[in-house]
Amino acid sequence: MRGLHAGMFILITFAATTAQGETCLSPPRPFLPAGEAEMIEFAEIIRQDFEYYINDIQAYFRCLDEERARAFEEARQVSQDYGRFQAVIKAN
């Protein structure tokens, strides 16, 4: 019985670690100085920061879409597993 418990623990631990999804991190907003003089002086740096942000936010949206699809598939599989579990419990 002790071996069965240890095996179940290992199986549950493995399943929990493999089922974790990707962490999607939103990029920080680019800094925009309040003064026009600073905007003009640092125009190229500011422009690059905004372009990086636009690229990064698009990647963030793709990540969220992929994670959402993964989570829905996982939920479908878990629901099927639970149905099988319920059927076994009812039968016994």
Secondary structure, DSSP 8 states (H G I E B T S, - for coil): -HHHHHHHHHHHHHHHHHS--------------SSHHHHHHTHHHHHHHHHHHHHHHHHHHHHHHHHHHHHHHHHHHHHHHHHHHHHHHHH-
